């Protein structure tokens, strides 16, 4: 009888783990490797990949949603290409994404924070880390709020992470902040 309960419990555990599985887009692992990025997959809170509408102004490489944490996370990685000057300007990339995604009328404010170079390196292995808070345009998200994290490392990539949410006090915002970063073991 104990064996029966053990196998039933193991079956439920396997089903739960399969429900947590994220289907990554083709080439995502290769993109992480190419840009020397480390991805910390959120294995808890029921995160699942979510469909991206091709009409969005900023296409994302990965989109995840957790009903439990009431948070949607979208990720865009722009590799540094020596032959393409546009990929070597993280401030311009960040600003363009911000103006594409944020509602930019007189009634809505955009606030930003630049982390010190020391904190950017320590937390994300990055040369630059910026955070913005704003209301997203309806074409991009139905959520009322967005936090955008922009990371950059010379010679590697610029990474944009969008966190869409309803509650400004959502603890998952801080808990999920460091899902991605540059490999600290390499220069």
Buried (B, 14 or more C-beta within 10 A) or exposed (E): EEEEEEEEEEEEEEEEEEEBEBEBEEEBEEBBEBBBBBBEEBEEBBBBBBEBEEEBEBEBBBBBBBEEBBBBBBBBBBBBEEEEEEBBBBEEBBBBBBEBBBBBEEEEEBEEEEBEEEEBBBBBBBBBBBBBBBBBBEEBBEBEBBBBBBBBBEEBBBBBBBBBBEEEEBEBBEBBBEBBBBBEEEE
